[in-house]
Amino acid sequence: MRLPRAAALTAAALLLTGCAAAGGTASDGPSGPSPSPPAATASSAAPASPDTTPAGGASAPADPGPGGGSVPVPAGGPRPVDPAAVPVRLQVPAAGIDVPLIDLGVAADGTLQVPVDYQQVGWFDGGPPPGDVGPAVIAGHVDSRSGPAPFFRLRDLAPGDEVTVTRTDGRLVVLHVDGVEQYAKDAFPTATVYGPVPGPALRLVTCGGSFDRSSGHYRDNVVVYAS
C-alpha cells in the first residue's frame, strides 16, 4: 500500500504497538506545511545510550510480531512509485550501518509495519523514495534480546554525517545529517516527519529513551533528519 505525500498533510496519524512503540494517538497531526526539522543541539540530541536496558539484557524488547511499528502512519490512498527508484541499500559510515533495505507497508490495523527480523531495516513505501522530492522514511530496530540491531548507534550521529542510499536503478542518493531528535511516543511530530519539504529528504527512525519493563518497549523515538 502506497500513501500520497499530500494525504500525509490532512490525515490523522496513529501511534502503534511493536518495535518499542506505545499505543495511543499521535499528538501532532498534519495541518498544512510542516516546520523545518530542528538542528541537533546538546540539549535536543538523543542520549548516548538507552537509559534503562542494555542490548541483549533480560528485559530487551519483545518480538515485534508481523505488524506494528515505531512511528505514526498518516492515512491516505495509494502512491505510485517508479520501481527503478525503490531503495535497496542504506549506508551510514559514522554509525556503522551498511544494510540492505526491505519495503515496509501498512499493517491491517492501519499502522506501520516493522521488520520481523531485528537485523532488517525497511523503507516506508507509502512515502517518496530517497532522492525524490519529499521526506523518505526508513525505520529499523535499536536492539533486541540478542544484542544491538542496525540502528543501535543512530542516536550518535551528528550534523554533517553522510548518509547514502542505493536505489534499484543504481543511483546513489547522498545526503547529510541535519539533526537528531528524540520524542516521546505520545508526542511524535507527524507533520515535521511527513510534511512537505522543497527537495529530497530522509528520516531515519528507531526507538530510544528509557525502557519500559512492563511493556517490553522503549518509551521514545529517535529521528535523524537528513537532506
N, C-alpha and C positions, 0 to 999 in steps of 0.2 A: 504493500500500500504506500502510495507516494502522496505527500501533502504539499499543496502550493504554498510558497512563501507568503503570499498575500493573506491566506487564511490564517496564518500564524498571528496576524495583527489583530484579528477580530474574534478569535475563538478563545474559550476558557481553557485553561491548562489544568491537567490532573497530575498530582504527585503520586508516585507509585510505591508499591512494595516490591522488594527484590534487593539487588545489589546495594545494601545498606540504606535503602530508602524507607522513609516513614510514610504512613498513609495520611491522606488529607488533601486539601485543595491549595494549589499554589497561590501565594498572596499577591503576586504581581502579574495580572493579566494584561495581554497586549491591548493597547489603545492608541493607535497612531504611531508615528515614527518613534523608534526607541532611542534612549540616550546612548551616547558612546560609551563603550566599556571603560571603566576607570583604570588608570595605570596602577601597577602594583606599588605599594609603599611598605615600609617596615611594619605599619600597623594593620594594613589590609591584606598582605600576602598570607598564604596558608602557612600553618605551622610546619616545623621541620619534620614532624612525625605524628602519626595518630596518637592522641592523648592517653588512651587507656589500654589498648590491647596490642601487643607486639604481633607482627606477622607470624602466623603459624601457631599462635597461642591457643590455649584450650577454648577460649571464647571467640575465636576468629569467626568471620561472617558465615552464616548458614548458607547452604546450597541455594543458588539463585532460582532454580526451577526453570520451567520452559518460557516464562514470560515475566514482565515486570522489571522496571529498570530504575535508574538513579536520577533521572531528570524528568521534568514535566513534558508532556507532548501536546501541542495545540491540535485541535480538531480541524478537519477540513477534507477536501476531496483529493483525488489522485494528482500526482505531479509527474509529468513525463520527463524522463531523463535520458539523454543520449547514452546508450550502452558503452560507447567508447570513453565516456567521461567518468565512469564508475571508478572510484579509488580502490586500489588493490594492496597498497603498502604504505605504512607510516614509519617515518624515521625522525627521531628527536635525539641527536647525539648527546646533548647535555643531560638528558635523563636516562640514557642507556636504552632507548626504545628503538627497536627495529623489528617490526611485526607485520605480518600480512593482515589485511582487513577483510571482514565479512560484512554483509549487509544486515542492518537492523531495521526491522519494520515496526509495526504497531501491534501489540497483543490484542487478543479478543476483547479485553475489557477497555480498550482504548488507550492503554499506557505503552510506554516504550519497551520494546524487547531488550533484554540484556544477554550477553553471551553466556550460554550454559557452561562452557568451559572457561575457567577463570583465566586461562592464558590467552584467550582470544580478545580481540579489540574490534569494534564494529563502527561503521558509518551509518548514521540515520538516513535511510533512503527516502524519507519524506521531505527532506530539505535539499538544497542545491549541493552538487558535488564540489569538492575543493577545486578552486581555480575558476569556477563560475562566480558571477556576482551574487553576493549574499553570504550568510553565515552557515557554513557546513558544520555539522556536529558529529564528533567522534567520541564514543564512550567506551570505557573499559574499567576493569576492577583494580582496586588498590592492593588487595592481598586476599589470602584465604587461609584455611587451616594448614595448608602445606607450605606457606611462606609468601613472599612478595609476588604480586602479579605485575603485568607490564606497566601499569600506571602508578606503581609504588612511589616513584621519585618525581611524579608530575608536579607536586607541590613545591619542589625545589627549583623549578625553572625561574629564570629572571628575564626582564625585558631585553630584547635583542637576541635571545637564543633562537637558533634556526630550527624550523620545522619543515620537513619535506614529505610531500605525498606523491606517490606514483599512481597514475591513472592507467586504465586499461589500454588507452591509446599510446602509452609510453611517455606521455608528457609528465615532466617533473614540476610540481607546483611547490615553490619555495616561499615560505612566509616566515615572519619573525614575531616572537612573543611580544605582546603589548603590555600584558599584566597578568597577574594570578590573583584570583579572589576566592574567598571561602564564604559559603552561605548556609544558613540553617535550612533544612529541607522544607520547612513551612514558610520560608521567605525567599524561595527561588525566584530570581529576576527573569521571568519568562520573556518579557519584552526586550530586555537587554541581550539575552542569549539568542533569541529567534528573530528579533526585529531587523528591519532593513538597514543595510549599510551600502555605501556607494561603490564598493569594489569587492573583490574576493576576500573572505574572512574565514576563520576557523575557530571553533570552540572545542577544546578537549575537556572532557568531563569525567570525573571519578568521585569516589567517596572520601570523606575526611572528617576531621573534628574528633570529638570524643566518641567512645564506643559504648553503645547501649547493650549491656549484657543481657537484659531481659528480652530484647527483641532479636539480638544477634546481628545488629546492623549499626553502622556509623550514623551519627546524627546530622552530619553536614554533607554538602557537596563542594568539591574543589573544581573551579572552572579556569582554564587557561584560555586567554584571548590572544589570537594571533591574526596578523594581516600582512 
